[in-house]
């Protein structure tokens, strides 16, 4: 099983080309718990979509939320 490190997950957000990221990557980037990110998605604080039972966060919106130019 391949586990990504926090730095890999953060790179997925900052250097990634994907339009959406996982809650786990968003949590590593924001330095918070994955459940916190899920709650932010549920409350509409982060632009995200729920695909089946998994949240996918808009990468650009996440960077804007964190105040990072990208």
mmCIF file of the N, C-alpha and C atoms, coordinates in Angstrom:
data_MODEL
# 
_entry.id   MODEL 
# 
loop_
_atom_site.group_PDB 
_atom_site.id 
_atom_site.type_symbol 
_atom_site.label_atom_id 
_atom_site.label_alt_id 
_atom_site.label_comp_id 
_atom_site.label_asym_id 
_atom_site.label_entity_id 
_atom_site.label_seq_id 
_atom_site.pdbx_PDB_ins_code 
_atom_site.Cartn_x 
_atom_site.Cartn_y 
_atom_site.Cartn_z 
_atom_site.occupancy 
_atom_site.B_iso_or_equiv 
_atom_site.pdbx_formal_charge 
_atom_site.auth_seq_id 
_atom_site.auth_comp_id 
_atom_site.auth_asym_id 
_atom_site.auth_atom_id 
_atom_site.pdbx_PDB_model_num 
ATOM 1   N N  . UNK A 1 1  ? 0.840   -1.181 0.000   1.00 0.00 ? 1  UNK A N  1 
ATOM 2   C CA . UNK A 1 1  ? 0.000   0.000  0.000   1.00 0.00 ? 1  UNK A CA 1 
ATOM 3   C C  . UNK A 1 1  ? 0.885   1.245  0.000   1.00 0.00 ? 1  UNK A C  1 
ATOM 4   N N  . UNK A 1 2  ? 0.545   2.186  -0.843  1.00 0.00 ? 2  UNK A N  1 
ATOM 5   C CA . UNK A 1 2  ? 1.336   3.410  -0.968  1.00 0.00 ? 2  UNK A CA 1 
ATOM 6   C C  . UNK A 1 2  ? 0.661   4.532  -0.173  1.00 0.00 ? 2  UNK A C  1 
ATOM 7   N N  . UNK A 1 3  ? 1.363   5.018  0.836   1.00 0.00 ? 3  UNK A N  1 
ATOM 8   C CA . UNK A 1 3  ? 0.822   6.123  1.638   1.00 0.00 ? 3  UNK A CA 1 
ATOM 9   C C  . UNK A 1 3  ? 1.573   7.399  1.292   1.00 0.00 ? 3  UNK A C  1 
ATOM 10  N N  . UNK A 1 4  ? 0.817   8.449  1.085   1.00 0.00 ? 4  UNK A N  1 
ATOM 11  C CA . UNK A 1 4  ? 1.429   9.737  0.782   1.00 0.00 ? 4  UNK A CA 1 
ATOM 12  C C  . UNK A 1 4  ? 1.803   10.445 2.073   1.00 0.00 ? 4  UNK A C  1 
ATOM 13  N N  . UNK A 1 5  ? 2.942   11.103 2.049   1.00 0.00 ? 5  UNK A N  1 
ATOM 14  C CA . UNK A 1 5  ? 3.369   11.892 3.197   1.00 0.00 ? 5  UNK A CA 1 
ATOM 15  C C  . UNK A 1 5  ? 2.655   13.242 3.158   1.00 0.00 ? 5  UNK A C  1 
ATOM 16  N N  . UNK A 1 6  ? 2.727   13.974 4.259   1.00 0.00 ? 6  UNK A N  1 
ATOM 17  C CA . UNK A 1 6  ? 2.117   15.308 4.301   1.00 0.00 ? 6  UNK A CA 1 
ATOM 18  C C  . UNK A 1 6  ? 2.697   16.209 3.217   1.00 0.00 ? 6  UNK A C  1 
ATOM 19  N N  . UNK A 1 7  ? 4.000   16.123 2.987   1.00 0.00 ? 7  UNK A N  1 
ATOM 20  C CA . UNK A 1 7  ? 4.602   16.979 1.958   1.00 0.00 ? 7  UNK A CA 1 
ATOM 21  C C  . UNK A 1 7  ? 4.103   16.588 0.565   1.00 0.00 ? 7  UNK A C  1 
ATOM 22  N N  . UNK A 1 8  ? 3.840   15.301 0.336   1.00 0.00 ? 8  UNK A N  1 
ATOM 23  C CA . UNK A 1 8  ? 3.264   14.871 -0.940  1.00 0.00 ? 8  UNK A CA 1 
ATOM 24  C C  . UNK A 1 8  ? 1.848   15.427 -1.101  1.00 0.00 ? 8  UNK A C  1 
ATOM 25  N N  . UNK A 1 9  ? 1.088   15.385 -0.019  1.00 0.00 ? 9  UNK A N  1 
ATOM 26  C CA . UNK A 1 9  ? -0.285  15.879 -0.063  1.00 0.00 ? 9  UNK A CA 1 
ATOM 27  C C  . UNK A 1 9  ? -0.322  17.393 -0.271  1.00 0.00 ? 9  UNK A C  1 
ATOM 28  N N  . UNK A 1 10 ? 0.579   18.105 0.375   1.00 0.00 ? 10 UNK A N  1 
ATOM 29  C CA . UNK A 1 10 ? 0.647   19.559 0.209   1.00 0.00 ? 10 UNK A CA 1 
ATOM 30  C C  . UNK A 1 10 ? 1.051   19.902 -1.223  1.00 0.00 ? 10 UNK A C  1 
ATOM 31  N N  . UNK A 1 11 ? 1.991   19.157 -1.779  1.00 0.00 ? 11 UNK A N  1 
ATOM 32  C CA . UNK A 1 11 ? 2.420   19.373 -3.164  1.00 0.00 ? 11 UNK A CA 1 
ATOM 33  C C  . UNK A 1 11 ? 1.263   19.120 -4.130  1.00 0.00 ? 11 UNK A C  1 
ATOM 34  N N  . UNK A 1 12 ? 0.392   18.184 -3.787  1.00 0.00 ? 12 UNK A N  1 
ATOM 35  C CA . UNK A 1 12 ? -0.784  17.903 -4.612  1.00 0.00 ? 12 UNK A CA 1 
ATOM 36  C C  . UNK A 1 12 ? -1.653  19.153 -4.741  1.00 0.00 ? 12 UNK A C  1 
ATOM 37  N N  . UNK A 1 13 ? -1.692  19.952 -3.687  1.00 0.00 ? 13 UNK A N  1 
ATOM 38  C CA . UNK A 1 13 ? -2.491  21.183 -3.696  1.00 0.00 ? 13 UNK A CA 1 
ATOM 39  C C  . UNK A 1 13 ? -1.728  22.316 -4.371  1.00 0.00 ? 13 UNK A C  1 
ATOM 40  N N  . UNK A 1 14 ? -0.483  22.530 -3.978  1.00 0.00 ? 14 UNK A N  1 
ATOM 41  C CA . UNK A 1 14 ? 0.261   23.696 -4.457  1.00 0.00 ? 14 UNK A CA 1 
ATOM 42  C C  . UNK A 1 14 ? 0.802   23.536 -5.868  1.00 0.00 ? 14 UNK A C  1 
ATOM 43  N N  . UNK A 1 15 ? 1.207   22.339 -6.231  1.00 0.00 ? 15 UNK A N  1 
ATOM 44  C CA . UNK A 1 15 ? 1.833   22.125 -7.532  1.00 0.00 ? 15 UNK A CA 1 
ATOM 45  C C  . UNK A 1 15 ? 0.984   21.289 -8.477  1.00 0.00 ? 15 UNK A C  1 
ATOM 46  N N  . UNK A 1 16 ? -0.142  20.814 -7.995  1.00 0.00 ? 16 UNK A N  1 
ATOM 47  C CA . UNK A 1 16 ? -0.965  19.907 -8.770  1.00 0.00 ? 16 UNK A CA 1 
ATOM 48  C C  . UNK A 1 16 ? -1.624  20.553 -9.967  1.00 0.00 ? 16 UNK A C  1 
ATOM 49  N N  . UNK A 1 17 ? -1.984  19.712 -10.912 1.00 0.00 ? 17 UNK A N  1 
ATOM 50  C CA . UNK A 1 17 ? -2.685  20.179 -12.105 1.00 0.00 ? 17 UNK A CA 1 
ATOM 51  C C  . UNK A 1 17 ? -4.151  19.763 -12.089 1.00 0.00 ? 17 UNK A C  1 
ATOM 52  N N  . UNK A 1 18 ? -4.513  18.957 -11.090 1.00 0.00 ? 18 UNK A N  1 
ATOM 53  C CA . UNK A 1 18 ? -5.896  18.514 -10.959 1.00 0.00 ? 18 UNK A CA 1 
ATOM 54  C C  . UNK A 1 18 ? -6.775  19.680 -10.507 1.00 0.00 ? 18 UNK A C  1 
ATOM 55  N N  . UNK A 1 19 ? -8.006  19.689 -10.954 1.00 0.00 ? 19 UNK A N  1 
ATOM 56  C CA . UNK A 1 19 ? -8.936  20.754 -10.571 1.00 0.00 ? 19 UNK A CA 1 
ATOM 57  C C  . UNK A 1 19 ? -9.474  20.564 -9.163  1.00 0.00 ? 19 UNK A C  1 
ATOM 58  N N  . UNK A 1 20 ? -9.479  19.329 -8.671  1.00 0.00 ? 20 UNK A N  1 
ATOM 59  C CA . UNK A 1 20 ? -10.004 19.039 -7.343  1.00 0.00 ? 20 UNK A CA 1 
ATOM 60  C C  . UNK A 1 20 ? -8.991  18.239 -6.544  1.00 0.00 ? 20 UNK A C  1 
ATOM 61  N N  . UNK A 1 21 ? -9.091  18.349 -5.220  1.00 0.00 ? 21 UNK A N  1 
ATOM 62  C CA . UNK A 1 21 ? -8.200  17.602 -4.324  1.00 0.00 ? 21 UNK A CA 1 
ATOM 63  C C  . UNK A 1 21 ? -9.037  16.903 -3.254  1.00 0.00 ? 21 UNK A C  1 
ATOM 64  N N  . UNK A 1 22 ? -8.439  15.937 -2.611  1.00 0.00 ? 22 UNK A N  1 
ATOM 65  C CA . UNK A 1 22 ? -9.115  15.176 -1.564  1.00 0.00 ? 22 UNK A CA 1 
ATOM 66  C C  . UNK A 1 22 ? -9.139  15.975 -0.258  1.00 0.00 ? 22 UNK A C  1 
ATOM 67  N N  . UNK A 1 23 ? -10.055 15.635 0.626   1.00 0.00 ? 23 UNK A N  1 
ATOM 68  C CA . UNK A 1 23 ? -10.072 16.267 1.948   1.00 0.00 ? 23 UNK A CA 1 
ATOM 69  C C  . UNK A 1 23 ? -8.761  16.026 2.709   1.00 0.00 ? 23 UNK A C  1 
ATOM 70  N N  . UNK A 1 24 ? -8.149  14.877 2.497   1.00 0.00 ? 24 UNK A N  1 
ATOM 71  C CA . UNK A 1 24 ? -6.886  14.565 3.173   1.00 0.00 ? 24 UNK A CA 1 
ATOM 72  C C  . UNK A 1 24 ? -5.788  15.536 2.727   1.00 0.00 ? 24 UNK A C  1 
ATOM 73  N N  . UNK A 1 25 ? -5.718  15.816 1.422   1.00 0.00 ? 25 UNK A N  1 
ATOM 74  C CA . UNK A 1 25 ? -4.733  16.769 0.904   1.00 0.00 ? 25 UNK A CA 1 
ATOM 75  C C  . UNK A 1 25 ? -5.043  18.181 1.385   1.00 0.00 ? 25 UNK A C  1 
ATOM 76  N N  . UNK A 1 26 ? -6.317  18.545 1.381   1.00 0.00 ? 26 UNK A N  1 
ATOM 77  C CA . UNK A 1 26 ? -6.716  19.872 1.853   1.00 0.00 ? 26 UNK A CA 1 
ATOM 78  C C  . UNK A 1 26 ? -6.378  20.042 3.330   1.00 0.00 ? 26 UNK A C  1 
ATOM 79  N N  . UNK A 1 27 ? -6.587  18.999 4.125   1.00 0.00 ? 27 UNK A N  1 
ATOM 80  C CA . UNK A 1 27 ? -6.285  19.058 5.557   1.00 0.00 ? 27 UNK A CA 1 
ATOM 81  C C  . UNK A 1 27 ? -4.781  19.216 5.783   1.00 0.00 ? 27 UNK A C  1 
ATOM 82  N N  . UNK A 1 28 ? -3.974  18.504 5.021   1.00 0.00 ? 28 UNK A N  1 
ATOM 83  C CA . UNK A 1 28 ? -2.518  18.635 5.152   1.00 0.00 ? 28 UNK A CA 1 
ATOM 84  C C  . UNK A 1 28 ? -2.097  20.052 4.780   1.00 0.00 ? 28 UNK A C  1 
ATOM 85  N N  . UNK A 1 29 ? -2.690  20.600 3.728   1.00 0.00 ? 29 UNK A N  1 
ATOM 86  C CA . UNK A 1 29 ? -2.363  21.945 3.268   1.00 0.00 ? 29 UNK A CA 1 
ATOM 87  C C  . UNK A 1 29 ? -2.767  23.004 4.296   1.00 0.00 ? 29 UNK A C  1 
ATOM 88  N N  . UNK A 1 30 ? -3.951  22.840 4.892   1.00 0.00 ? 30 UNK A N  1 
ATOM 89  C CA . UNK A 1 30 ? -4.450  23.813 5.873   1.00 0.00 ? 30 UNK A CA 1 
ATOM 90  C C  . UNK A 1 30 ? -3.945  23.537 7.289   1.00 0.00 ? 30 UNK A C  1 
ATOM 91  N N  . UNK A 1 31 ? -3.245  22.435 7.466   1.00 0.00 ? 31 UNK A N  1 
ATOM 92  C CA . UNK A 1 31 ? -2.725  22.012 8.769   1.00 0.00 ? 31 UNK A CA 1 
ATOM 93  C C  . UNK A 1 31 ? -3.860  21.879 9.789   1.00 0.00 ? 31 UNK A C  1 
ATOM 94  N N  . UNK A 1 32 ? -4.863  21.098 9.394   1.00 0.00 ? 32 UNK A N  1 
ATOM 95  C CA . UNK A 1 32 ? -5.987  20.826 10.286  1.00 0.00 ? 32 UNK A CA 1 
ATOM 96  C C  . UNK A 1 32 ? -6.404  19.373 10.095  1.00 0.00 ? 32 UNK A C  1 
ATOM 97  N N  . UNK A 1 33 ? -7.428  18.958 10.808  1.00 0.00 ? 33 UNK A N  1 
ATOM 98  C CA . UNK A 1 33 ? -7.913  17.590 10.714  1.00 0.00 ? 33 UNK A CA 1 
ATOM 99  C C  . UNK A 1 33 ? -8.787  17.427 9.469   1.00 0.00 ? 33 UNK A C  1 
ATOM 100 N N  . UNK A 1 34 ? -8.781  16.246 8.911   1.00 0.00 ? 34 UNK A N  1 
ATOM 101 C CA . UNK A 1 34 ? -9.584  15.952 7.725   1.00 0.00 ? 34 UNK A CA 1 
ATOM 102 C C  . UNK A 1 34 ? -11.078 16.190 7.986   1.00 0.00 ? 34 UNK A C  1 
ATOM 103 N N  . UNK A 1 35 ? -11.535 15.891 9.194   1.00 0.00 ? 35 UNK A N  1 
ATOM 104 C CA . UNK A 1 35 ? -12.934 16.102 9.541   1.00 0.00 ? 35 UNK A CA 1 
ATOM 105 C C  . UNK A 1 35 ? -13.286 17.595 9.524   1.00 0.00 ? 35 UNK A C  1 
ATOM 106 N N  . UNK A 1 36 ? -12.347 18.436 9.897   1.00 0.00 ? 36 UNK A N  1 
ATOM 107 C CA . UNK A 1 36 ? -12.567 19.883 9.847   1.00 0.00 ? 36 UNK A CA 1 
ATOM 108 C C  . UNK A 1 36 ? -12.825 20.314 8.404   1.00 0.00 ? 36 UNK A C  1 
ATOM 109 N N  . UNK A 1 37 ? -12.047 19.783 7.478   1.00 0.00 ? 37 UNK A N  1 
ATOM 110 C CA . UNK A 1 37 ? -12.233 20.105 6.057   1.00 0.00 ? 37 UNK A CA 1 
ATOM 111 C C  . UNK A 1 37 ? -13.605 19.622 5.592   1.00 0.00 ? 37 UNK A C  1 
ATOM 112 N N  . UNK A 1 38 ? -13.988 18.424 5.994   1.00 0.00 ? 38 UNK A N  1 
ATOM 113 C CA . UNK A 1 38 ? -15.304 17.888 5.623   1.00 0.00 ? 38 UNK A CA 1 
ATOM 114 C C  . UNK A 1 38 ? -16.423 18.785 6.137   1.00 0.00 ? 38 UNK A C  1 
ATOM 115 N N  . UNK A 1 39 ? -16.308 19.243 7.374   1.00 0.00 ? 39 UNK A N  1 
ATOM 116 C CA . UNK A 1 39 ? -17.321 20.157 7.925   1.00 0.00 ? 39 UNK A CA 1 
ATOM 117 C C  . UNK A 1 39 ? -17.378 21.464 7.134   1.00 0.00 ? 39 UNK A C  1 
ATOM 118 N N  . UNK A 1 40 ? -16.209 21.970 6.751   1.00 0.00 ? 40 UNK A N  1 
ATOM 119 C CA . UNK A 1 40 ? -16.172 23.213 5.970   1.00 0.00 ? 40 UNK A CA 1 
ATOM 120 C C  . UNK A 1 40 ? -16.865 23.017 4.624   1.00 0.00 ? 40 UNK A C  1 
ATOM 121 N N  . UNK A 1 41 ? -16.725 21.850 4.042   1.00 0.00 ? 41 UNK A N  1 
ATOM 122 C CA . UNK A 1 41 ? -17.416 21.538 2.787   1.00 0.00 ? 41 UNK A CA 1 
ATOM 123 C C  . UNK A 1 41 ? -18.921 21.481 3.012   1.00 0.00 ? 41 UNK A C  1 
ATOM 124 N N  . UNK A 1 42 ? -19.329 20.800 4.075   1.00 0.00 ? 42 UNK A N  1 
ATOM 125 C CA . UNK A 1 42 ? -20.754 20.679 4.394   1.00 0.00 ? 42 UNK A CA 1 
ATOM 126 C C  . UNK A 1 42 ? -21.391 22.038 4.668   1.00 0.00 ? 42 UNK A C  1 
ATOM 127 N N  . UNK A 1 43 ? -20.641 22.950 5.277   1.00 0.00 ? 43 UNK A N  1 
ATOM 128 C CA . UNK A 1 43 ? -21.150 24.276 5.626   1.00 0.00 ? 43 UNK A CA 1 
ATOM 129 C C  . UNK A 1 43 ? -21.040 25.268 4.470   1.00 0.00 ? 43 UNK A C  1 
ATOM 130 N N  . UNK A 1 44 ? -20.413 24.861 3.375   1.00 0.00 ? 44 UNK A N  1 
ATOM 131 C CA . UNK A 1 44 ? -20.272 25.739 2.225   1.00 0.00 ? 44 UNK A CA 1 
ATOM 132 C C  . UNK A 1 44 ? -19.128 26.730 2.341   1.00 0.00 ? 44 UNK A C  1 
ATOM 133 N N  . UNK A 1 45 ? -18.246 26.535 3.304   1.00 0.00 ? 45 UNK A N  1 
ATOM 134 C CA . UNK A 1 45 ? -17.099 27.433 3.465   1.00 0.00 ? 45 UNK A CA 1 
ATOM 135 C C  . UNK A 1 45 ? -16.021 27.164 2.428   1.00 0.00 ? 45 UNK A C  1 
ATOM 136 N N  . UNK A 1 46 ? -15.980 25.939 1.927   1.00 0.00 ? 46 UNK A N  1 
ATOM 137 C CA . UNK A 1 46 ? -15.061 25.567 0.852   1.00 0.00 ? 46 UNK A CA 1 
ATOM 138 C C  . UNK A 1 46 ? -15.884 25.118 -0.345  1.00 0.00 ? 46 UNK A C  1 
ATOM 139 N N  . UNK A 1 47 ? -15.495 25.561 -1.516  1.00 0.00 ? 47 UNK A N  1 
ATOM 140 C CA . UNK A 1 47 ? -16.185 25.149 -2.727  1.00 0.00 ? 47 UNK A CA 1 
ATOM 141 C C  . UNK A 1 47 ? -15.800 23.697 -3.009  1.00 0.00 ? 47 UNK A C  1 
ATOM 142 N N  . UNK A 1 48 ? -16.792 22.823 -2.933  1.00 0.00 ? 48 UNK A N  1 
ATOM 143 C CA . UNK A 1 48 ? -16.537 21.400 -3.094  1.00 0.00 ? 48 UNK A CA 1 
ATOM 144 C C  . UNK A 1 48 ? -17.769 20.697 -3.639  1.00 0.00 ? 48 UNK A C  1 
ATOM 145 N N  . UNK A 1 49 ? -17.554 19.502 -4.156  1.00 0.00 ? 49 UNK A N  1 
ATOM 146 C CA . UNK A 1 49 ? -18.653 18.653 -4.612  1.00 0.00 ? 49 UNK A CA 1 
ATOM 147 C C  . UNK A 1 49 ? -18.524 17.300 -3.937  1.00 0.00 ? 49 UNK A C  1 
ATOM 148 N N  . UNK A 1 50 ? -19.652 16.677 -3.741  1.00 0.00 ? 50 UNK A N  1 
ATOM 149 C CA . UNK A 1 50 ? -19.648 15.343 -3.153  1.00 0.00 ? 50 UNK A CA 1 
ATOM 150 C C  . UNK A 1 50 ? -19.873 14.347 -4.281  1.00 0.00 ? 50 UNK A C  1 
ATOM 151 N N  . UNK A 1 51 ? -18.907 13.470 -4.491  1.00 0.00 ? 51 UNK A N  1 
ATOM 152 C CA . UNK A 1 51 ? -18.994 12.444 -5.509  1.00 0.00 ? 51 UNK A CA 1 
ATOM 153 C C  . UNK A 1 51 ? -19.171 11.120 -4.782  1.00 0.00 ? 51 UNK A C  1 
ATOM 154 N N  . UNK A 1 52 ? -20.338 10.518 -4.992  1.00 0.00 ? 52 UNK A N  1 
ATOM 155 C CA . UNK A 1 52 ? -20.734 9.341  -4.212  1.00 0.00 ? 52 UNK A CA 1 
ATOM 156 C C  . UNK A 1 52 ? -20.706 9.754  -2.737  1.00 0.00 ? 52 UNK A C  1 
ATOM 157 N N  . UNK A 1 53 ? -19.804 9.226  -1.946  1.00 0.00 ? 53 UNK A N  1 
ATOM 158 C CA . UNK A 1 53 ? -19.760 9.616  -0.536  1.00 0.00 ? 53 UNK A CA 1 
ATOM 159 C C  . UNK A 1 53 ? -18.489 10.388 -0.197  1.00 0.00 ? 53 UNK A C  1 
ATOM 160 N N  . UNK A 1 54 ? -17.747 10.781 -1.229  1.00 0.00 ? 54 UNK A N  1 
ATOM 161 C CA . UNK A 1 54 ? -16.452 11.439 -0.995  1.00 0.00 ? 54 UNK A CA 1 
ATOM 162 C C  . UNK A 1 54 ? -16.472 12.885 -1.471  1.00 0.00 ? 54 UNK A C  1 
ATOM 163 N N  . UNK A 1 55 ? -15.951 13.771 -0.641  1.00 0.00 ? 55 UNK A N  1 
ATOM 164 C CA . UNK A 1 55 ? -15.849 15.181 -0.996  1.00 0.00 ? 55 UNK A CA 1 
ATOM 165 C C  . UNK A 1 55 ? -14.632 15.397 -1.879  1.00 0.00 ? 55 UNK A C  1 
ATOM 166 N N  . UNK A 1 56 ? -14.778 16.304 -2.841  1.00 0.00 ? 56 UNK A N  1 
ATOM 167 C CA . UNK A 1 56 ? -13.673 16.747 -3.682  1.00 0.00 ? 56 UNK A CA 1 
ATOM 168 C C  . UNK A 1 56 ? -13.681 18.268 -3.634  1.00 0.00 ? 56 UNK A C  1 
ATOM 169 N N  . UNK A 1 57 ? -12.555 18.844 -3.223  1.00 0.00 ? 57 UNK A N  1 
ATOM 170 C CA . UNK A 1 57 ? -12.471 20.282 -3.013  1.00 0.00 ? 57 UNK A CA 1 
ATOM 171 C C  . UNK A 1 57 ? -11.833 20.943 -4.226  1.00 0.00 ? 57 UNK A C  1 
ATOM 172 N N  . UNK A 1 58 ? -12.437 22.041 -4.656  1.00 0.00 ? 58 UNK A N  1 
ATOM 173 C CA . UNK A 1 58 ? -11.895 22.812 -5.766  1.00 0.00 ? 58 UNK A CA 1 
ATOM 174 C C  . UNK A 1 58 ? -10.529 23.368 -5.350  1.00 0.00 ? 58 UNK A C  1 
ATOM 175 N N  . UNK A 1 59 ? -9.489  23.009 -6.100  1.00 0.00 ? 59 UNK A N  1 
ATOM 176 C CA . UNK A 1 59 ? -8.119  23.374 -5.741  1.00 0.00 ? 59 UNK A CA 1 
ATOM 177 C C  . UNK A 1 59 ? -7.920  24.884 -5.730  1.00 0.00 ? 59 UNK A C  1 
ATOM 178 N N  . UNK A 1 60 ? -8.429  25.571 -6.737  1.00 0.00 ? 60 UNK A N  1 
ATOM 179 C CA . UNK A 1 60 ? -8.280  27.026 -6.819  1.00 0.00 ? 60 UNK A CA 1 
ATOM 180 C C  . UNK A 1 60 ? -8.984  27.714 -5.650  1.00 0.00 ? 60 UNK A C  1 
ATOM 181 N N  . UNK A 1 61 ? -10.184 27.233 -5.313  1.00 0.00 ? 61 UNK A N  1 
ATOM 182 C CA . UNK A 1 61 ? -10.934 27.804 -4.194  1.00 0.00 ? 61 UNK A CA 1 
ATOM 183 C C  . UNK A 1 61 ? -10.210 27.566 -2.870  1.00 0.00 ? 61 UNK A C  1 
ATOM 184 N N  . UNK A 1 62 ? -9.567  26.418 -2.736  1.00 0.00 ? 62 UNK A N  1 
ATOM 185 C CA . UNK A 1 62 ? -8.801  26.117 -1.529  1.00 0.00 ? 62 UNK A CA 1 
ATOM 186 C C  . UNK A 1 62 ? -7.621  27.072 -1.393  1.00 0.00 ? 62 UNK A C  1 
ATOM 187 N N  . UNK A 1 63 ? -6.911  27.303 -2.488  1.00 0.00 ? 63 UNK A N  1 
ATOM 188 C CA . UNK A 1 63 ? -5.783  28.238 -2.457  1.00 0.00 ? 63 UNK A CA 1 
ATOM 189 C C  . UNK A 1 63 ? -6.268  29.657 -2.132  1.00 0.00 ? 63 UNK A C  1 
ATOM 190 N N  . UNK A 1 64 ? -7.402  30.054 -2.712  1.00 0.00 ? 64 UNK A N  1 
ATOM 191 C CA . UNK A 1 64 ? -7.971  31.373 -2.414  1.00 0.00 ? 64 UNK A CA 1 
ATOM 192 C C  . UNK A 1 64 ? -8.371  31.466 -0.944  1.00 0.00 ? 64 UNK A C  1 
ATOM 193 N N  . UNK A 1 65 ? -8.990  30.413 -0.424  1.00 0.00 ? 65 UNK A N  1 
ATOM 194 C CA . UNK A 1 65 ? -9.414  30.379 0.977   1.00 0.00 ? 65 UNK A CA 1 
ATOM 195 C C  . UNK A 1 65 ? -8.206  30.572 1.905   1.00 0.00 ? 65 UNK A C  1 
ATOM 196 N N  . UNK A 1 66 ? -7.091  29.976 1.539   1.00 0.00 ? 66 UNK A N  1 
ATOM 197 C CA . UNK A 1 66 ? -5.878  30.063 2.358   1.00 0.00 ? 66 UNK A CA 1 
ATOM 198 C C  . UNK A 1 66 ? -5.090  31.348 2.083   1.00 0.00 ? 66 UNK A C  1 
ATOM 199 N N  . UNK A 1 67 ? -5.522  32.115 1.095   1.00 0.00 ? 67 UNK A N  1 
ATOM 200 C CA . UNK A 1 67 ? -4.832  33.363 0.769   1.00 0.00 ? 67 UNK A CA 1 
ATOM 201 C C  . UNK A 1 67 ? -3.518  33.157 0.056   1.00 0.00 ? 67 UNK A C  1 
ATOM 202 N N  . UNK A 1 68 ? -3.448  32.090 -0.739  1.00 0.00 ? 68 UNK A N  1 
ATOM 203 C CA . UNK A 1 68 ? -2.204  31.755 -1.451  1.00 0.00 ? 68 UNK A CA 1 
ATOM 204 C C  . UNK A 1 68 ? -2.394  32.037 -2.932  1.00 0.00 ? 68 UNK A C  1 
ATOM 205 N N  . UNK A 1 69 ? -1.423  32.713 -3.513  1.00 0.00 ? 69 UNK A N  1 
ATOM 206 C CA . UNK A 1 69 ? -1.444  32.943 -4.957  1.00 0.00 ? 69 UNK A CA 1 
ATOM 207 C C  . UNK A 1 69 ? -0.992  31.661 -5.635  1.00 0.00 ? 69 UNK A C  1 
ATOM 208 N N  . UNK A 1 70 ? -1.639  31.296 -6.707  1.00 0.00 ? 70 UNK A N  1 
ATOM 209 C CA . UNK A 1 70 ? -1.231  30.055 -7.365  1.00 0.00 ? 70 UNK A CA 1 
ATOM 210 C C  . UNK A 1 70 ? -1.577  30.051 -8.742  1.00 0.00 ? 70 UNK A C  1 
# 
